[in-house]
Amino acid sequence: MLIVGDNLKQLCKQNDLCKDHAVEEFSVKVNLGKYYYSPNSSNQTEVIYGRSSTTLIEKLFDTKEEITDKLTIEPGKQVLTASDSIFKMPLGYFGIIQTKGTLARLFVTATCNDGQIEPGFEGYITLEIVNLSPWKISIPLRENIAQLFIFKCSSTITKKYQGRYLNNAMLGPTLPIFE
């Protein structure tokens, strides 16, 4: 069941899920945060999914950069970034991230389908922004770029999120981890 309206407002307020101004009728705003990683296109090393080391993965990305005014993404390029604020998904609820419609209509995605927020997750939400358009796209810092839809789980969840990105969730965007 999708949580909407007053129920969404109450859920967010009672669980400190997000900032009050982020709550809309059907979803929660996810705004562009201030840090990002770009892929290092000069490094042509083969990545073996599930088996490459964290050290190798770190070499595939440029150093973390700060967005001071806007994030500009060239056609066909991509970045890892994160939400501008921390989200706290309560136990018993599950979130799905979706790109805002206007941004999607410019052929820009805010997620590469890694848009799930599991029960008990707490931290910044990593976003994989890809510019599929033929145009250079600039996104102002803290612009609303995605929305979080919250669903009630069908059974009781008593254990908080324990996934591999747990310890990185407070640092902004997270790089892939294969351990």
C-alpha positions in Angstrom: 0.0 0.0 0.0 1.3 3.4 -1.0 1.3 5.9 1.8 -0.1 9.3 0.7 -1.7 12.5 2.0 -2.1 13.1 5.7 -0.9 9.5 6.4 2.4 10.4 4.7 2.8 13.6 6.6 2.1 11.8 9.9 4.5 9.0 9.1 7.3 11.4 8.2 6.7 13.6 11.3 6.5 10.7 13.8 9.6 9.0 12.5 11.7 12.0 11.6 11.9 10.4 8.1 12.7 13.7 6.3 12.4 17.5 6.6 8.8 18.7 6.9 9.0 20.8 3.7 9.9 17.8 1.6 6.6 16.0 2.1 4.2 16.3 -0.9 0.8 14.7 -1.4 2.0 11.4 -2.9 5.8 11.4 -2.3 8.8 13.0 -0.5 11.1 15.4 -2.4 14.7 14.3 -2.9 16.9 17.2 -3.6 20.4 17.3 -5.2 23.1 17.3 -2.5 26.5 19.0 -2.6 29.0 16.2 -3.5 29.5 14.0 -6.5 31.9 11.5 -8.1 32.5 11.3 -11.8 33.8 8.2 -13.5 37.4 8.4 -14.4 37.1 7.8 -18.2 40.9 7.5 -18.7 40.9 4.3 -16.6 39.9 1.5 -18.9 40.4 -1.3 -16.4 38.0 -4.2 -16.6 35.6 -4.4 -13.7 34.4 -7.9 -12.8 31.1 -7.4 -11.2 31.0 -8.9 -7.7 34.7 -9.7 -7.7 36.6 -6.4 -8.1 38.3 -4.9 -5.1 37.3 -1.7 -3.4 40.8 -0.3 -4.2 40.2 -0.9 -7.9 36.7 0.7 -7.7 38.1 3.8 -6.0 40.5 4.2 -9.0 37.7 4.2 -11.4 36.2 7.4 -10.0 37.7 10.9 -9.8 37.9 12.4 -6.3 34.8 13.6 -4.6 33.9 17.1 -5.9 31.7 19.7 -4.3 28.8 21.4 -6.1 28.9 25.1 -5.3 26.2 26.4 -7.6 25.1 23.7 -10.1 26.0 20.3 -11.4 26.6 20.2 -15.2 26.5 16.9 -16.9 27.6 16.6 -20.6 25.6 14.4 -23.0 26.1 10.7 -22.4 27.9 11.3 -19.1 27.1 10.2 -15.6 27.8 11.0 -11.9 27.2 9.5 -8.5 25.7 12.0 -6.1 23.4 12.0 -3.1 20.4 13.7 -1.6 20.9 16.9 0.2 19.6 15.6 3.5 19.4 12.4 5.5 16.4 10.1 5.3 15.3 7.7 8.1 13.1 4.9 6.7 11.1 3.4 9.6 10.8 -0.3 10.1 7.8 -1.7 8.3 8.1 0.7 5.4 10.0 0.5 2.1 10.8 3.4 -0.3 11.2 3.6 -4.0 13.0 6.5 -5.7 11.8 7.8 -9.1 13.2 10.6 -11.2 11.1 13.8 -11.3 9.0 13.8 -14.5 10.4 17.1 -16.0 14.0 15.9 -15.6 13.1 12.5 -17.1 11.5 14.3 -20.1 15.0 15.8 -20.6 16.3 12.2 -20.8 18.1 12.5 -17.5 17.7 9.7 -14.9 18.3 10.2 -11.2 18.7 6.4 -10.6 19.9 3.5 -12.7 17.2 1.4 -11.1 19.0 1.3 -7.7 16.2 3.2 -6.1 15.1 1.1 -3.2 15.3 2.4 0.4 15.0 -0.5 2.8 13.3 -0.6 6.3 15.6 0.9 8.9 18.0 2.7 6.4 19.3 5.9 7.7 21.5 8.3 5.6 21.9 10.2 2.4 20.4 8.5 -0.6 22.9 7.8 -3.4 21.7 8.8 -6.8 23.2 7.6 -10.2 22.5 10.5 -12.5 22.8 9.8 -16.2 22.4 12.3 -19.0 21.0 10.3 -21.9 20.1 13.5 -23.8 22.0 15.2 -26.6 22.2 18.4 -24.5 24.4 19.6 -21.7 22.2 19.6 -18.6 22.8 21.8 -15.5 21.0 21.1 -12.2 21.2 23.7 -9.5 22.3 22.6 -6.1 19.4 21.4 -3.9 17.0 21.2 -6.9 14.2 18.7 -6.5 15.4 15.9 -8.8 13.6 12.8 -7.6 10.8 11.7 -5.4 10.6 9.0 -2.8 7.4 6.8 -2.7 6.8 5.0 0.6 5.0 1.7 0.9 3.8 -0.3 3.9 5.5 -3.7 4.1 3.1 -6.7 4.0 4.7 -8.3 7.1 6.4 -7.1 10.2 10.0 -6.0 9.8 12.0 -6.0 13.1 15.5 -5.8 11.8 17.1 -2.5 10.6 18.9 -2.3 7.2 22.2 -4.2 7.5 23.3 -3.9 3.8 26.8 -3.3 2.5 26.3 0.4 2.3 25.3 0.8 6.0 28.6 2.4 7.1 28.8 4.7 4.1 25.3 5.9 4.3 26.3 9.0 6.3 29.0 10.2 3.9 27.0 11.3 0.9 27.3 9.4 -2.4 28.6 5.9 -2.1 30.9 4.0 -4.5 30.2 0.4 -5.4 31.3 -2.2 -2.8 31.9 -5.8 -3.8 32.8 -7.3 -0.4 
